[in-house]
Amino acid sequence: MKRIAYEDYPDVLNAEQIAMLLGISRSGAYQLLNRADFPTLHIGKRKLAPKDKVLAWIDRQTGEQAKLETRKKQNFFSVKPCGKSQNSER
């Protein structure tokens, strides 16, 4: 499959174009188009997405993912004080 430069995609993308842009299957693109948080434009039965909104959505998703990864690392590396448990006093 030949890669297309971002600038060469139309301003409004259909499922096939979203799939090519993101490197996912057309089925995966339709799953995105059906998500409540994905910027889908409904025109009749067609589902489309504005290219700039798709990129903004990706930025939000990757930002949220980075925050989750940071939280996981912080929880993993956090030092919790060791104390006597109630069971050890017996």
Number of C-alpha atoms within 10 A of each C-alpha: 5 5 8 11 8 9 8 7 14 11 11 15 20 20 21 15 19 25 18 17 17 12 13 12 14 16 12 16 20 17 12 18 21 13 10 8 10 16 21 20 15 11 8 6 6 10 16 19 21 16 21 13 15 18 12 13 15 14 12 12 13 12 12 12 12 12 12 12 12 12 12 12 11 11 11 9 9 9 8 7 6 6 7 8 8 7 6 7 6 5
